[in-house]
Amino acid sequence: MIAILAGFFSGIISGMGIGGGMILIPTLVFFLFLNQQTAQAINLWYFLPTAIIAICVHIKNKQIEVKKCLYLILGGVPAALLGAYLALRLDAVLLGKMFGAFLAFFGAKEIFDGFTNRK
């Protein structure tokens, strides 16, 4: 039941353009007791259908600049491969702490931005 709820809420959050991994990964680690690498791998597989649908919608709405995408792909693919390589070699506890620091940083940034960008 926890996995179903985590998938449901991650899907809703992903549909709003916010990373569903912020819900999915901690749920997989803390409630389903998966190691950090496995949780992050599941999150990446979970993300693929969402990304494909988003790309199709953006192409349909002519919101994709192909030339810029090619540059992003040229940098993104090697960076993703390097990140996967490092994630598999890092200790799961260290990787979890790094992910926690990532979440804390961006959570604090969102709170700060919310206070500074009031209208």
Helices and strands as residue ranges (DSSP letters): H 2-15, H 21-30, H 36-60, H 66-89, H 92-116
